Amino acid sequence: MPILVILLALLVSLVSAETIQDVFPRVTAEFGEMVSIPAGSVFFLNTVTGQAIPAKYPPWTIFQPGSYKYSFEPSAALPNGNYEFVLIAKDPVGNSQEFRYSFNVLVPETMIILMAPNSIGYSKATPFNVTVFTNKISTCKYSGVALSGFNDIKGKLFDITGNETSHDKVAFHIIKTYDVKPDFPKRLYVVCNDRDGRDVFKDFLMHTDPNPPTIDALFTPSPVAEYPETGPLSSTLRVFGSEPVQCRYTPNINHTYQDMIVFPGFDTSSLEAFQTINEATIGFPEDTVKSTFTYYVQCEDRAGHLSPKLEKKIDVDLTLGLSIRVNSPAKFSQDTAVLLNVTTNKRSYCMYTGNTGSDPTSFTDPDAALSTDIDNLDRTHFKDLGVRSSGNYTVTVLCIVPEGVGFEAQEGQLTYTFIIDTNPPAAPVVNALSPICDNVLTAGFFATDSQSGISHYNWMVGGAGEVFNNGTSESGNVSVSNYASGASLNLTADMTYVFSVTAVDGA
């Protein structure tokens, strides 16, 4: 039987699988006698995928007395992974034996990095140049569909890249006049063959965005009426973008965008960093008691467009008293499920009581707590008041700032009335002007609602089964001289014209 000693490039120990930083590792098999190694009997087996890459044939050989060395390389670059080198040899009398040697290939893969139109694939206009960078010298192709490899016939060479024939390779690769229509992003598939002989793949979603963003902003809290529970005097600046943006701010009107302070998480190379809501905490001087501060905000979208610069003012007034606002329920509502939601300008705790003319039973016992208490102060307070029937309701809210939270203990009280109205208003009475002398149709309407009153009327007018025009009126008086298209009415004698009116109540 043939006796084999494996000599692997960069081999240190034969006890465990070695890690090789070479995609074309050379394996040398040394025998003590002449052997035959038929073509196809030597290969590199990926032990995870099961792919077998044959060795180049014939092998390199070095024969000396008592030593017969055969050196093999894979016929293609080995991807990173775990491998077995498999060799079947026969001695001079025909005895055959299989030999295996395990090793790992770990070579850092070539990175394909998008450089233009920008690193996240957004352009301000189309067509545009696409530039990718490879950190190893490579030749690159691209396609609009996924590519199986560098030799895939669907791939097209970049306009500037390595020479496919001479195998000259470069690090920057450019596609000229790449076209992507706005609102129709296009997937760009790239495959590069690097100097290691390996194919590497990357795809990018390319966009064109010709429009700059618009923004709005607000401070919370506003005004700042107290020190926070922890930390310095501050307010949160929240910016709302018409599309995902990243933002900067400054107190100096003369600062350019690049001079401004970036919001937390600012990173234009990260698609995830662009958000429709951006927040930054703005601190104020510790000795501020009452002052107004002005800030300027500007944002950029994914294509690099800048929004108009927005001015926002914030008042800091530590002399303000406690104020209370009821956010829900609405003054008039059809919703019978009642959530009492109250905000205060200072951290406090709140209690409430309430009753109704139609139902004299109180919501709760007097002085019932909302979601806050003396050990749980907040600016937002709420309580589920359950399902209520149609009727008029009054709730009184009492809020208290304990001593030590602000400059002194404070309290405030607010009485709030709301109406639940589940009944429709009475049918409106319509008085149309008759006879008609001109090409104008005129009518007045009137309806009543004993609970939430009449908010407005929805009307339409027409004749002979055709709707001429329609609209909304709060006053209940309408004169119509045009069709909905804008053309003047052309009325016919002896024809009946009809107004149809629906009254809408406050709920």
C-alpha positions as CSV (number, residue, x, y, z in Angstrom):
1,M,0.0,0.0,0.0
2,P,1.3,3.5,-0.7
3,I,2.4,5.6,2.2
4,L,1.5,9.3,2.1
5,V,2.8,12.4,3.9
6,I,0.8,15.6,3.3
7,L,2.7,18.8,3.0
8,L,0.3,21.7,2.9
9,A,1.5,25.3,2.3
10,L,1.6,27.3,5.5
11,L,1.0,24.1,7.5
12,V,2.1,24.2,11.1
13,S,0.5,21.1,12.7
14,L,-1.1,18.0,11.3
15,V,-3.1,17.4,14.4
16,S,-6.1,19.7,13.6
17,A,-7.6,21.4,10.6
18,E,-5.4,24.4,9.6
19,T,-6.7,27.8,8.5
20,I,-5.2,28.8,5.1
21,Q,-5.3,32.4,3.8
22,D,-5.1,31.4,0.2
23,V,-7.9,30.7,-2.3
24,F,-5.5,28.6,-4.4
25,P,-3.7,26.5,-1.7
26,R,-1.0,24.2,-2.9
27,V,-1.1,20.7,-1.4
28,T,2.0,18.5,-1.7
29,A,1.7,14.8,-1.3
30,E,4.9,12.9,-0.6
31,F,5.1,9.1,-1.1
32,G,8.0,6.7,-0.4
33,E,7.5,5.0,-3.7
34,M,6.3,5.8,-7.2
35,V,2.5,5.9,-7.4
36,S,-0.1,6.6,-10.1
37,I,-2.7,9.3,-9.6
38,P,-5.3,9.2,-12.3
39,A,-6.9,12.4,-13.6
40,G,-10.2,13.0,-11.6
41,S,-8.9,11.2,-8.5
42,V,-7.8,14.4,-6.7
43,F,-10.3,17.1,-5.6
44,F,-11.0,19.7,-3.0
45,L,-14.3,18.9,-1.2
46,N,-16.3,21.6,0.6
47,T,-17.6,19.7,3.6
48,V,-20.6,22.0,4.1
49,T,-21.9,22.5,0.6
50,G,-20.7,19.2,-0.8
51,Q,-19.2,20.9,-3.8
52,A,-16.1,19.2,-5.2
53,I,-13.6,21.3,-7.1
54,P,-11.1,19.2,-9.1
55,A,-7.4,19.7,-8.8
56,K,-5.4,21.0,-11.8
57,Y,-3.9,18.1,-13.7
58,P,-1.2,17.0,-14.2
59,P,0.4,17.8,-10.8
60,W,3.8,19.3,-10.3
61,T,6.2,16.5,-9.5
62,I,9.6,16.3,-7.7
63,F,11.1,12.8,-7.7
64,Q,14.2,12.0,-5.6
65,P,15.5,8.6,-4.4
66,G,13.0,7.5,-1.8
67,S,10.8,10.6,-2.1
68,Y,8.1,11.2,-4.7
69,K,6.3,14.5,-4.3
70,Y,3.1,15.5,-6.2
71,S,1.8,19.1,-5.8
72,F,-1.9,20.0,-6.5
73,E,-3.8,23.3,-6.7
74,P,-7.6,23.7,-7.1
75,S,-8.7,24.4,-10.7
76,A,-10.9,27.3,-9.4
77,A,-10.6,29.7,-6.4
78,L,-11.9,28.2,-3.2
79,P,-14.6,30.2,-1.4
80,N,-14.2,30.5,2.3
81,G,-15.2,27.4,4.1
82,N,-14.1,24.0,5.5
83,Y,-12.5,21.6,3.0
84,E,-11.1,18.1,2.7
85,F,-8.3,17.4,0.2
86,V,-9.1,14.0,-1.3
87,L,-6.5,11.9,-3.2
88,I,-6.7,8.4,-4.5
89,A,-3.4,6.8,-5.4
90,K,-2.2,3.4,-6.7
91,D,1.1,1.7,-6.0
92,P,3.0,-0.2,-8.8
93,V,1.2,-3.4,-8.1
94,G,-2.3,-1.9,-8.3
95,N,-3.2,-1.4,-4.7
96,S,-5.2,1.8,-4.2
97,Q,-6.0,3.9,-1.2
98,E,-7.9,7.1,-0.5
99,F,-6.2,9.8,1.5
100,R,-7.9,12.9,3.1
101,Y,-6.6,16.0,4.7
102,S,-8.9,18.7,6.4
103,F,-8.2,22.4,6.3
104,N,-10.1,25.7,6.3
105,V,-9.9,28.6,3.8
106,L,-10.4,32.0,5.3
107,V,-9.5,34.9,3.0
108,P,-11.2,38.3,3.6
109,E,-13.7,38.7,0.7
110,T,-13.4,41.6,-1.6
111,M,-15.8,44.5,-0.5
112,I,-17.9,46.2,-3.2
113,I,-18.8,49.7,-2.0
114,L,-21.2,52.1,-3.7
115,M,-19.6,55.5,-4.0
116,A,-21.9,57.4,-6.4
117,P,-24.5,58.8,-6.8
118,N,-24.1,58.4,-3.0
119,S,-23.4,55.5,-0.7
120,I,-27.1,54.6,-0.3
121,G,-28.1,54.7,-4.0
122,Y,-30.0,58.0,-4.2
123,S,-29.6,60.6,-7.0
124,K,-31.0,64.1,-7.3
125,A,-31.5,63.7,-11.1
126,T,-31.4,61.0,-13.8
127,P,-29.5,59.8,-15.7
128,F,-26.4,59.7,-13.4
129,N,-23.1,58.0,-13.1
130,V,-22.7,54.9,-10.9
131,T,-19.3,54.4,-9.2
132,V,-18.4,51.4,-7.1
133,F,-15.1,50.8,-5.3
134,T,-13.5,47.4,-4.6
135,N,-10.9,47.1,-1.9
136,K,-9.0,44.6,-4.0
137,I,-8.1,45.1,-7.7
138,S,-11.0,43.6,-9.6
139,T,-13.0,43.5,-12.9
140,C,-16.7,44.1,-12.5
141,K,-19.9,43.5,-14.4
142,Y,-23.5,44.6,-13.8
143,S,-27.1,43.6,-14.7
144,G,-30.7,44.3,-13.8
145,V,-31.2,40.7,-12.8
146,A,-29.2,38.5,-10.4
147,L,-26.0,37.1,-11.9
148,S,-24.7,33.6,-11.2
149,G,-21.1,34.5,-11.7
150,F,-18.7,36.8,-13.5
151,N,-19.0,34.7,-16.7
152,D,-22.8,34.9,-16.7
153,I,-23.8,36.2,-20.2
154,K,-26.4,38.5,-18.6
155,G,-23.6,40.6,-17.1
156,K,-22.3,43.7,-18.8
157,L,-18.9,45.2,-18.1
158,F,-18.8,48.5,-16.3
159,D,-17.9,51.4,-18.7
160,I,-14.7,51.8,-16.8
161,T,-13.4,48.7,-15.1
162,G,-10.7,46.0,-15.6
163,N,-10.0,44.7,-19.1
164,E,-11.7,41.3,-19.4
165,T,-9.3,40.1,-22.2
166,S,-6.0,41.1,-20.7
167,H,-7.3,40.7,-17.1
168,D,-6.0,44.1,-16.1
169,K,-7.9,45.1,-13.0
170,V,-8.8,48.3,-11.3
171,A,-10.3,49.4,-8.0
172,F,-12.9,52.0,-9.2
173,H,-15.6,50.9,-11.6
174,I,-18.0,53.4,-13.3
175,I,-21.3,53.0,-15.2
176,K,-22.0,56.1,-17.3
177,T,-25.6,57.6,-17.7
178,Y,-27.4,55.0,-15.6
179,D,-31.2,55.9,-15.8
180,V,-33.7,55.4,-12.9
181,K,-37.1,57.0,-13.2
182,P,-38.4,58.9,-10.1
183,D,-40.7,56.7,-8.0
184,F,-39.5,53.6,-9.8
185,P,-36.4,52.3,-8.0
186,K,-34.2,49.8,-9.9
187,R,-32.1,47.0,-8.5
188,L,-28.5,47.0,-9.7
189,Y,-26.7,43.6,-9.4
190,V,-22.9,43.7,-9.5
191,V,-20.4,40.8,-9.7
192,C,-16.6,41.4,-9.5
193,N,-13.8,39.0,-10.2
194,D,-10.9,39.9,-7.9
195,R,-7.2,39.4,-8.1
196,D,-7.7,36.2,-6.0
197,G,-9.8,34.8,-8.9
198,R,-13.0,34.8,-6.8
199,D,-16.4,36.1,-7.8
200,V,-17.9,38.5,-5.3
201,F,-21.5,39.7,-5.5
202,K,-23.4,42.8,-4.3
203,D,-26.7,44.5,-5.2
204,F,-27.9,48.0,-4.7
205,L,-31.4,49.5,-4.9
206,M,-31.0,52.7,-6.9
207,H,-33.4,55.7,-6.7
208,T,-34.0,59.1,-8.2
209,D,-35.5,61.8,-6.0
210,P,-35.8,65.2,-7.7
211,N,-37.7,66.9,-4.9
212,P,-36.3,68.5,-1.7
213,P,-38.1,67.7,1.5
214,T,-40.3,70.0,3.6
215,I,-40.2,70.0,7.4
216,D,-42.2,71.1,10.4
217,A,-41.1,71.1,14.0
218,L,-42.2,71.5,17.6
219,F,-40.7,71.6,21.1
220,T,-41.9,69.3,23.9
221,P,-42.6,70.6,26.5
222,S,-43.5,74.1,25.2
223,P,-43.2,76.4,27.1
224,V,-40.7,75.0,29.5
225,A,-42.2,75.8,32.9
226,E,-40.1,73.7,35.2
227,Y,-36.9,71.8,35.6
228,P,-37.0,68.1,34.6
229,E,-37.0,65.4,37.2
230,T,-33.4,64.7,36.3
231,G,-30.8,66.5,34.2
232,P,-30.5,70.1,33.0
233,L,-33.2,72.5,31.9
234,S,-34.2,71.3,28.4
235,S,-36.9,70.6,25.8
236,T,-37.1,68.0,23.0
237,L,-37.0,69.4,19.5
238,R,-39.0,67.1,17.3
239,V,-38.8,67.5,13.5
240,F,-41.3,66.0,11.1
241,G,-40.2,65.5,7.5
242,S,-42.3,65.0,4.4
243,E,-40.0,62.1,3.7
244,P,-37.2,60.4,5.6
245,V,-34.6,63.0,6.5
246,Q,-31.6,63.7,8.8
247,C,-31.4,67.0,10.5
248,R,-29.2,69.7,12.0
249,Y,-30.0,72.7,14.2
250,T,-28.3,75.9,15.4
251,P,-29.1,79.0,17.4
252,N,-27.1,81.1,14.9
253,I,-29.1,82.3,11.8
254,N,-25.8,82.9,9.9
255,H,-24.7,79.3,10.2
256,T,-24.6,77.2,7.0
257,Y,-26.0,73.7,7.0
258,Q,-22.5,72.2,7.5
259,D,-22.0,74.6,10.5
260,M,-25.0,73.3,12.3
261,I,-25.2,70.8,15.2
262,V,-26.3,67.3,14.0
263,F,-29.1,65.4,15.6
264,P,-28.3,62.2,17.5
265,G,-27.7,59.3,15.2
266,F,-26.8,61.5,12.2
267,D,-25.1,59.3,9.6
268,T,-25.8,59.9,5.9
269,S,-24.1,56.6,4.9
270,S,-26.9,54.7,6.8
271,L,-30.3,54.3,5.1
272,E,-31.8,53.4,8.5
273,A,-30.7,56.8,10.0
274,F,-33.1,58.7,7.7
275,Q,-36.4,59.0,9.5
276,T,-39.6,61.0,9.1
277,I,-39.4,62.0,12.8
278,N,-36.1,63.3,14.2
279,E,-35.5,64.3,17.8
280,A,-32.8,66.2,19.7
281,T,-32.7,67.4,23.3
282,I,-32.0,71.2,23.5
283,G,-30.5,72.4,26.8
284,F,-30.8,75.9,28.2
285,P,-28.6,77.9,30.6
286,E,-29.1,76.8,34.2
287,D,-29.7,80.4,35.3
288,T,-32.6,80.9,32.9
289,V,-35.8,81.9,34.7
290,K,-37.8,83.6,31.8
291,S,-36.5,83.8,28.3
292,T,-37.3,83.1,24.6
293,F,-34.8,81.1,22.6
294,T,-34.7,80.8,18.8
295,Y,-33.4,77.9,16.8
296,Y,-33.0,77.2,13.1
297,V,-33.5,73.7,11.7
298,Q,-32.6,72.2,8.4
299,C,-32.7,68.7,7.1
300,E,-31.4,66.7,4.1
301,D,-33.1,63.8,2.4
302,R,-31.6,60.6,1.1
303,A,-30.7,62.2,-2.3
304,G,-28.9,65.1,-0.5
305,H,-31.6,67.8,-1.1
306,L,-31.8,70.4,1.7
307,S,-35.1,71.5,3.1
308,P,-35.8,75.2,3.6
309,K,-34.3,76.5,6.9
310,L,-37.0,76.5,9.6
311,E,-37.1,79.0,12.5
312,K,-38.6,77.7,15.8
313,K,-38.9,79.6,19.1
314,I,-39.2,78.1,22.6
315,D,-40.2,80.0,25.7
316,V,-38.6,79.1,29.1
317,D,-40.7,80.6,31.9
318,L,-40.2,79.1,35.3
319,T,-42.6,81.7,36.8
320,L,-45.7,80.2,35.1
321,G,-48.5,78.8,37.1
322,L,-49.9,75.3,36.6
323,S,-52.1,75.0,33.5
324,I,-54.5,72.1,32.6
325,R,-55.8,71.1,29.2
326,V,-58.3,68.3,28.3
327,N,-57.4,66.6,25.1
328,S,-60.2,64.1,25.1
329,P,-63.1,63.5,25.0
330,A,-64.0,66.0,22.2
331,K,-66.5,68.7,23.0
332,F,-69.0,66.9,20.7
333,S,-68.6,63.2,19.9
334,Q,-70.6,60.1,18.7
335,D,-68.1,57.9,20.6
336,T,-69.7,56.4,23.7
337,A,-66.4,55.0,25.0
338,V,-64.9,57.9,27.0
339,L,-61.2,58.3,27.7
340,L,-60.3,61.3,29.8
341,N,-56.9,62.5,28.6
342,V,-55.4,65.6,30.4
343,T,-52.1,67.3,30.0
344,T,-50.4,69.8,32.3
345,N,-47.5,72.1,31.7
346,K,-45.8,70.8,34.8
347,R,-45.3,67.4,36.3
348,S,-48.2,66.9,38.7
349,Y,-50.8,64.5,39.8
350,C,-54.5,64.9,39.0
351,M,-57.9,63.9,40.4
352,Y,-61.3,64.3,38.9
353,T,-65.0,64.1,39.6
354,G,-68.0,64.5,37.2
355,N,-71.7,64.2,36.7
356,T,-74.3,64.7,33.9
357,G,-77.7,66.3,33.7
358,S,-79.2,63.3,31.9
359,D,-77.6,60.9,34.4
360,P,-77.1,62.4,37.9
361,T,-74.8,59.5,38.8
362,S,-71.2,60.7,39.2
363,F,-68.5,59.1,37.0
364,T,-66.7,58.1,40.2
365,D,-66.5,59.1,43.8
366,P,-65.2,62.6,44.3
367,D,-61.4,63.1,44.2
368,A,-60.8,59.9,42.2
369,A,-57.2,59.7,40.8
370,L,-56.3,59.7,37.2
371,S,-53.2,57.7,36.0
372,T,-50.9,59.8,38.2
373,D,-50.4,60.2,42.0
374,I,-48.1,61.9,44.4
375,D,-45.4,59.3,43.8
376,N,-46.0,59.1,40.0
377,L,-45.9,62.7,38.6
378,D,-46.3,63.3,34.9
379,R,-47.5,65.9,32.4
380,T,-49.9,63.4,30.8
381,H,-52.9,62.0,32.9
382,F,-55.6,59.7,31.7
383,K,-58.5,57.6,32.9
384,D,-60.9,55.3,31.1
385,L,-64.4,56.4,32.1
386,G,-66.1,53.5,30.4
387,V,-69.0,53.5,28.0
388,R,-71.5,56.3,28.4
389,S,-75.0,56.9,27.0
390,S,-75.9,59.9,24.9
391,G,-76.1,63.0,27.0
392,N,-74.3,66.1,28.4
393,Y,-71.4,65.6,30.8
394,T,-69.3,67.7,33.0
395,V,-66.0,66.7,34.5
396,T,-63.8,68.7,37.0
397,V,-60.1,68.0,37.1
398,L,-57.9,69.1,40.0
399,C,-54.1,68.9,39.5
400,I,-51.4,69.5,42.1
401,V,-47.7,70.1,41.9
402,P,-46.2,69.0,45.2
403,E,-43.8,71.2,47.1
404,G,-40.2,70.6,46.0
405,V,-40.9,69.8,42.4
406,G,-41.1,73.4,41.3
407,F,-40.4,76.6,43.1
408,E,-43.4,76.1,45.3
409,A,-46.5,73.8,45.6
410,Q,-49.1,74.7,43.1
411,E,-52.6,73.5,42.1
412,G,-55.1,74.2,39.4
413,Q,-58.7,73.2,38.6
414,L,-60.5,73.0,35.3
415,T,-64.2,72.2,34.6
416,Y,-64.9,70.7,31.2
417,T,-68.2,70.0,29.5
418,F,-68.7,67.5,26.6
419,I,-71.6,66.0,24.8
420,I,-72.1,62.5,23.5
421,D,-74.6,62.7,20.7
422,T,-75.6,59.4,19.0
423,N,-78.9,60.8,17.6
424,P,-79.1,62.4,14.1
425,P,-80.4,65.9,13.8
426,A,-83.9,66.6,12.6
427,A,-84.4,66.6,8.8
428,P,-83.7,70.1,7.4
429,V,-86.5,72.3,6.1
430,V,-85.5,73.6,2.6
431,N,-86.9,76.8,1.2
432,A,-86.0,77.2,-2.4
433,L,-86.6,80.5,-4.2
434,S,-89.4,80.3,-6.8
435,P,-90.1,81.3,-9.4
436,I,-86.6,81.3,-11.0
437,C,-85.9,84.4,-13.0
438,D,-82.2,84.0,-13.9
439,N,-79.9,81.1,-14.4
440,V,-79.4,80.9,-10.6
441,L,-80.8,78.4,-8.1
442,T,-81.2,79.7,-4.6
443,A,-82.3,77.9,-1.4
444,G,-82.2,78.3,2.4
445,F,-82.2,75.3,4.8
446,F,-82.7,75.0,8.5
447,A,-82.5,72.1,10.9
448,T,-82.2,71.6,14.7
449,D,-80.3,69.3,17.0
450,S,-81.0,69.5,20.7
451,Q,-77.7,68.1,21.8
452,S,-74.7,69.1,19.7
453,G,-76.3,71.6,17.4
454,I,-75.9,71.9,13.6
455,S,-72.3,72.0,12.4
456,H,-73.0,72.4,8.6
457,Y,-75.2,71.2,5.7
458,N,-74.2,69.0,2.8
459,W,-76.2,69.9,-0.3
460,M,-76.6,69.1,-4.0
461,V,-78.8,70.5,-6.7
462,G,-79.9,69.2,-10.1
463,G,-82.7,68.5,-12.4
464,A,-84.0,65.7,-14.7
465,G,-82.0,63.1,-12.8
466,E,-78.7,65.0,-13.2
467,V,-76.6,66.5,-10.4
468,F,-75.5,70.0,-11.4
469,N,-73.4,70.9,-8.4
470,N,-72.8,70.1,-4.7
471,G,-71.0,71.5,-1.7
472,T,-71.1,72.4,2.0
473,S,-72.7,75.3,3.8
474,E,-72.4,76.4,7.4
475,S,-75.0,79.3,7.1
476,G,-77.7,77.3,5.4
477,N,-78.0,79.7,2.4
478,V,-76.8,78.8,-1.0
479,S,-77.0,80.4,-4.5
480,V,-75.8,78.2,-7.4
481,S,-75.0,79.8,-10.8
482,N,-72.4,77.2,-12.1
483,Y,-72.1,73.6,-12.8
484,A,-69.5,71.6,-10.9
485,S,-67.3,71.9,-14.0
486,G,-67.3,75.7,-13.6
487,A,-69.6,76.4,-16.6
488,S,-72.6,78.7,-16.1
489,L,-76.0,77.1,-15.5
490,N,-78.3,77.0,-18.5
491,L,-81.7,76.5,-17.0
492,T,-84.8,75.4,-19.0
493,A,-88.3,76.7,-18.6
494,D,-91.0,74.4,-17.2
495,M,-88.3,72.0,-15.7
496,T,-88.3,71.1,-12.0
497,Y,-85.0,71.6,-10.1
498,V,-84.3,69.9,-6.8
499,F,-82.1,70.7,-3.8
500,S,-81.1,67.7,-1.6
501,V,-79.8,68.7,1.8
502,T,-78.4,66.7,4.7
503,A,-77.8,68.3,8.1
504,V,-74.7,67.3,10.1
505,D,-74.6,67.9,13.8
506,G,-71.6,68.8,16.0
507,A,-70.8,65.2,16.9
